[in-house]
């Protein structure tokens, strides 16, 4: 990370996209909650180079961080700063309508590829995090998802320097985020109503 920070002093820190999976963790075992294990209790000496190579990060700049905050508010709307959020089918319509506002009125007006990247990353990240819209809708999301996919395909053809990202960590991190999101979408579309 240090070498990337030297090349990109605007980086304020990493955002983890994929961590190390605990192969001993059984999600059906109610006695162990991985979230309750404190960091200092984990035996990190057993992590191999192979384990470490599966980690995926996106480096966050102040501008990217600002976009993450902005897009969280955009995706969540009035619920953005509420301690308790309620999601139902109407949220999926808000997300869909929001996308068709985002694309021509926010994304298309971004002036540089780096601005487009920060916006699209932040927007997609929050669509993935607050994915209730994907599971609780009455159909019609395919066009939005296809448009979003095409936006990413076009954008990722751009050189990393123009996107304002590093090729060692951020590009693989974004690709991982998109692959995970694609699997989630495919899984949701294959579930019976």
C-alpha positions in Angstrom: 0.0 0.0 0.0 2.8 2.4 0.9 4.1 2.3 -2.7 0.7 3.2 -4.1 0.3 6.0 -1.6 3.6 7.5 -2.6 2.4 7.5 -6.3 -1.1 8.7 -5.3 -0.8 11.0 -2.2 -4.5 11.9 -2.6 -5.4 8.5 -1.2 -6.8 8.7 2.4 -7.2 4.9 2.9 -8.4 1.6 1.6 -11.9 0.2 1.4 -12.0 -3.5 1.7 -14.1 -5.2 -1.0 -13.2 -8.8 -0.2 -11.5 -10.0 2.9 -10.0 -13.4 3.8 -12.7 -16.0 4.2 -12.4 -18.1 7.4 -12.4 -21.7 6.1 -13.2 -22.9 9.7 -16.2 -20.8 10.0 -19.5 -22.6 9.6 -22.4 -20.1 9.1 -24.8 -22.7 10.6 -22.9 -22.8 13.9 -24.8 -20.6 16.3 -22.0 -20.8 18.9 -19.5 -18.8 16.9 -20.2 -15.4 15.5 -17.3 -14.3 13.4 -18.2 -10.6 14.0 -17.7 -11.1 17.7 -14.1 -12.3 17.3 -11.9 -9.3 18.1 -9.0 -8.5 15.7 -6.4 -9.2 18.3 -7.8 -12.7 18.9 -7.3 -13.8 15.3 -4.2 -15.8 14.5 -3.0 -13.9 11.4 0.3 -15.9 11.4 -1.5 -18.7 9.6 -2.4 -16.6 6.6 -0.5 -17.6 3.5 0.5 -15.6 0.4 -2.5 -17.3 -1.3 -4.8 -16.0 1.4 -3.4 -12.5 1.1 -3.7 -12.6 -2.7 -7.5 -13.0 -2.5 -7.9 -9.6 -0.7 -9.4 -6.9 -2.8 -9.4 -3.2 -2.0 -10.4 0.1 -3.6 -8.3 3.1 -2.5 -10.4 6.0 -1.4 -9.5 9.6 -2.1 -11.2 12.5 -0.4 -13.2 13.1 -3.5 -14.3 9.5 -3.8 -15.2 9.5 -0.1 -17.4 12.6 -0.7 -19.0 10.8 -3.6 -19.7 7.7 -1.4 -21.5 10.0 1.1 -23.4 11.8 -1.7 -24.5 8.6 -3.4 -25.5 7.0 -0.1 -27.9 9.9 0.4 -29.0 9.7 -3.2 -29.8 5.9 -3.1 -31.4 6.0 0.3 -33.3 9.2 -0.1 -35.1 10.4 3.0 -33.9 7.4 5.0 -30.2 8.2 4.5 -29.5 9.5 8.0 -32.1 7.5 9.9 -30.9 5.0 12.5 -33.7 2.6 11.5 -34.5 2.2 7.8 -37.5 0.5 6.3 -37.3 -1.2 2.9 -40.2 -2.5 0.9 -41.2 -2.8 -2.7 -41.6 1.0 -3.1 -37.8 1.3 -2.4 -37.2 -0.7 -5.6 -39.2 1.8 -7.6 -37.3 4.7 -6.0 -34.0 3.0 -6.9 -35.2 2.5 -10.5 -36.4 6.0 -10.8 -33.2 7.3 -9.2 -31.1 5.4 -11.7 -32.9 7.0 -14.6 -32.3 10.4 -13.0 -28.6 9.6 -12.1 -27.6 8.5 -15.6 -28.4 11.7 -17.6 -28.4 14.3 -14.8 -25.5 13.3 -12.6 -23.3 10.8 -14.3 -23.4 12.2 -17.9 -22.6 15.7 -16.5 -19.4 14.5 -14.9 -16.5 16.3 -16.7 -13.6 13.9 -16.5 -13.3 10.1 -16.5 -12.0 10.3 -12.9 -15.2 12.1 -11.9 -17.3 9.5 -13.7 -15.4 6.7 -12.0 -15.9 8.1 -8.5 -19.6 8.7 -9.2 -20.3 5.3 -10.7 -18.3 3.5 -8.1 -20.1 5.2 -5.2 -23.5 4.7 -6.8 -22.9 1.0 -7.6 -21.4 0.4 -4.2 -24.5 1.6 -2.5 -26.8 -0.3 -4.8 -25.0 -3.4 -3.8 -25.0 -2.6 -0.1 -28.7 -1.6 0.0 -29.8 -4.5 -2.3 -33.4 -4.9 -1.0 -34.5 -3.4 -4.3 -33.0 -6.4 -6.1 -35.0 -8.9 -4.0 -38.2 -7.0 -3.4 -39.5 -5.8 -6.8 -42.3 -6.6 -9.2 -40.0 -6.9 -12.2 -38.7 -4.5 -14.8 -35.3 -4.0 -13.3 -33.5 -5.8 -16.2 -33.2 -2.6 -18.3 -31.7 -0.7 -15.4 -29.2 -3.4 -14.6 -28.2 -3.7 -18.3 -27.7 0.0 -18.6 -25.6 0.0 -15.4 -23.5 -2.8 -16.8 -22.9 -1.0 -20.1 -21.9 2.1 -18.3 -19.2 0.1 -16.4 -18.0 -1.6 -19.6 -17.5 1.7 -21.4 -15.9 3.3 -18.4 -13.4 0.5 -17.7 -12.1 0.7 -21.2 -10.5 4.0 -20.1 -6.9 4.1 -18.9 -6.4 3.8 -15.1 -4.5 7.1 -14.9 -7.4 9.0 -16.6 -9.8 7.2 -14.1 -7.7 8.3 -11.2 -7.1 4.7 -10.0 -4.2 2.4 -9.5 -4.0 -0.8 -11.5 -2.6 -2.9 -8.6 -5.4 -2.6 -6.1 -8.3 -0.4 -7.1 -9.0 -1.8 -10.6 -9.0 -5.5 -9.3 -11.1 -4.3 -6.3 -13.7 -2.7 -8.6 -13.8 -5.7 -10.9 -14.3 -7.9 -7.8 -17.2 -5.7 -6.6 -18.8 -5.9 -10.0 -18.4 -9.7 -10.2 -19.9 -10.1 -6.8 -22.7 -7.8 -7.7 -23.3 -9.7 -10.9 -23.6 -13.0 -9.0 -26.0 -11.4 -6.6 -28.1 -10.1 -9.5 -28.1 -13.5 -11.2 -29.0 -15.2 -8.0 -31.9 -12.8 -7.3 -33.2 -13.3 -10.9 -33.1 -17.1 -10.6 -35.1 -17.1 -7.3 -38.8 -18.0 -7.7 -41.1 -15.0 -6.8 
